[in-house]
Amino acid sequence: MRLVTYDAGLGAQAGVLVGEEIVPCSALDAPAGSVRGLLEAIEQPGLASLGERAVTALSERLALASVSLLAPVPNPEKIVCLGLNYSDHAVESAAHPEYVDYEAELAVVIGRAAHCVSSERALGCVAGAMPFNDVSARDLQLQNQLWTSGKAIDTFAPCGPALVTLDEIADIQDLGLRARINGEVLQEGNTREQIFGVAECVAWLSRTMTLLPGDIIATGTPAGVGASKGRFLRDGDTVEIEVDGLGSLSNRVRRE
């Protein structure tokens, strides 16, 4: 199932993406009107049932082209971004740039509270995954060791287009991902190249903090970021982050 958050003129609403149409969750007697609310209210079997009802629903459907897609989980309690989780990116990160950069990443969204879970149980706490662009202001990022000031700026961390539940993902550790700037591929990698796999990351983080439904974990980026090339984002650029089987996230860069 593919969960989305959309705006058809009435504010943010949760829906299920079926082909090129959206079935509003409000038409499916869902227990909540937001994706985070759904994750808090029902676990994986319930989500699967919701998806099945959406496929066969004869109720209202909205054309995907007629709405604006928002971040699948627009109100997470927290977003955790992992750094240097691909060895090739760790090697290239000696650069010291001063501009806004892109980072193609796989992000996972927590579906069930996780506290001190084992690696073997960790994926059972994950609702699904989505493409994620860990936009980074390198000059601010490198002012101190915490990196927060370069990562937490409003409009950074675009993600989507949909939250794809794990039952649609054959192997989360074998997903190709890439970044395109104005159609040119500048990053390409595969999650099998991660130093620490998704399950290990979720388990480790759960020993530090309790992960809650709707929390987003961005799992690192492969080589090819702008810092290594001296090529940074400029006003008018179109950035696409694609993960195999999960869709393509497209955003236009705008100077404000």
N, C-alpha and C positions, 0 to 999 in steps of 0.2 A: 504494500500500500504506500501511496505517496500523499503525505499530509502537507497542506499549504496554508498560508495565511494570506488573505487577499482583501482588497478594498474595492467594492463595487459602488462606492459613493456613500456608504453608510458606516464607514470606519472598518477597523480590522475585524475579520471574521475567519474562522477555521473552516477548511473544506478538504475534500478528498479529490485528488486529481485523477481523472479517468480519461485517458487519451488526451484530447484537446478540450475537455470540459471539466468543470468543477462542480461537484455535488456538495452543497453547503451542509455542514455538520448539523445545523439547526433543522434540516429536513430529514435527518436520520435518527431523531430522538437521542442525540448524543448527550452525555451527562455534563458537557461543558461547551462553551462557545469559543474557547481558545485552544491552541495546540498544547500549550503548557498545562492548561486545565485538564485536557484529555489525558495527558501523560500522568498527571497526579491522580486522576480518577479511575483509570483502567489500566491493566497490565497487558502484556503482549497478546494473549488469547482474545481479549476484548477488542483490542485494536484490529486484529485480523478479522473479527466478526464485523466490525464497523466497515472495513474495507470491502468485505463481501456484500454487505447491504448496499454500499455505494454503487457497486458494479451493476446490480440488478434494480436499483431504485428507479421508479418511474416518475419521481417527483421533480421539482425544479432543478434545472442544470444551467450553468452559466458557461458561455464560451470563454475559454482561457484568454482569447484576444480582447475580450470586452472588459477585463478587470486589470487592476494593478497588483502584481505580486509583491508582497512584503517579505521580510525575513521569516522563515518558517516558524521560528520561536522568537518573536520580537521582544519578549520581556524575560529573558533568562535571569535567574538570580546571580549567576556568575558565568563568565567565559574564561576558561583556562587555556593558555596557549603554550605549547611545548616548543622549546628552542633546540636547534641543532640535533634533530632526531633522524637526520639522513647524513651519512658520513660524507657524501660528496659536497653537501652544503656546508658542513662543518669546516671542510678544507678551504672552501672559497671565502669564508667569512672573515678573512683578515683585512678586507677593505674598510675604509672609514669614509663613507659618503655623507652627503649633507642634504639629501632630497627624499621625496616620498617614493616608496618602493612597494612592489607587489610580492606576494608569496602564495603560491598555489598549495592548498592543503586539503586533506580529508578531515572533516570534523564529525565527531559522533555526539549524539544527544542522549543524555541519561533518561531512562524511562522508569526506573525504580530506585528508591533511596539506596545508596551504597556506602557502607561504613566497614572498613577493614575486610573487604572481600578478597578472596584468593584470585589468582589469575585464571584458574579453572572456572570460577563462577562469575567472573567480571562481565563477560559479554551478555550474561543473563540480565544484567542491569542496564543494558544499552537498548534504547528504543530503535535507533536507526542512525543513518549517516547522511551527509550532504557535502557538496563543495563549499569551500570557505576561502576567502582571500584575507590573509593576515596583513592588511595594509600597515606599513611601518614608516614613520617619519624618522629616518636614520639619524639626523642630527640631534633630535630630541632623545632618541633611544639611547644614544651613546654618551649622554651627559652623566649618567650614573649607572650603576650595576643592576638596577631594578627593571629597566626597560619600560616601565609602565607609561611614562610620559610620551613615549613614541608609539605606543600601541593603543591607547585608550581614548583617542580623540573622537569626538562625535563624527558619525558617518563612516568611520573605519569598521572593519570586520564584517563586510557584506557576506551573506551566505544564502544558500538555496540553489535552485529554485524551489525544491521540495525536500522534506524530510522523508527519506526512503527507509522503510522498516527493514530490519535485518533479515526477515524471511525472503526478501527479494534479492539478497546479496549472497552469492554462492560462497565467496571467500573474501573476507574483508582485508586479508593480508595478500591479496593479489589483484589490486585495482590500479590501473594506469591513471595518472593524473597529469595535467599540463596547464600552462598559462599561455595565453595568446594576447599580444598587444597589437591592436589594429590588424588582426588577422595573422600576425607572425608568431610562430611558436618560439617562445623564449625559455620555457621550462618544460621538462618532460621527465617523469619518473614513475615508480611503481611502489605501492605500499609494502611490497615484500622487501624493499630496500631499507625499511625503517630499522633503526638500531634497537628500539624497543617497540614491540607490537602493540596494537590497540589494547588487548586484554591486559598486558603488563602495565601499560600506562594508567588504565582505569584502576587497577588494583593498587598501584603505588599511590595514586592521588587519594584513593579512599582511605589510606592509612594516615593521610595528612589532614583531610577535611571530609566531612560527610557530603557526598554528591547527591543532589536532589533532582527530581524530575524536571526536565527542561534545561538543566545545566549543559553547556556546550564545551567540548574539549577539542581544540584544534591540535592535530597530531604531528605537526612539523612539515617542513617544506624541502623538496629536493633542490639540487643545484640549479643555477640559472637566474637567480634574482638579479634585479637591476644593479645592486651594489657591486656585484662581481663584473658587470659589463660596463659600468659607467653610464647606464641608460635608465633614466628615471621617469616616473609618470608626469605627464604634462597636461595642461588644460585641453580638453577635447579628445584625449585618448580613450579608446574603448578597450576594457580589460575583460577577458573571458577566462574563467576558471572551470575546467572540465574534469570530471571524474567518471571513468567508464561505468556505465550502467546507472549513474546517479543524476546525470544531466549536466547542463552547462549554465554557469552563472555569468551574466553579462552586466557590466556597469560602465557608465561613461564618467570620465574624470572631469570635475568641474571646479575651477578655482572660485573661492568665495571670499 
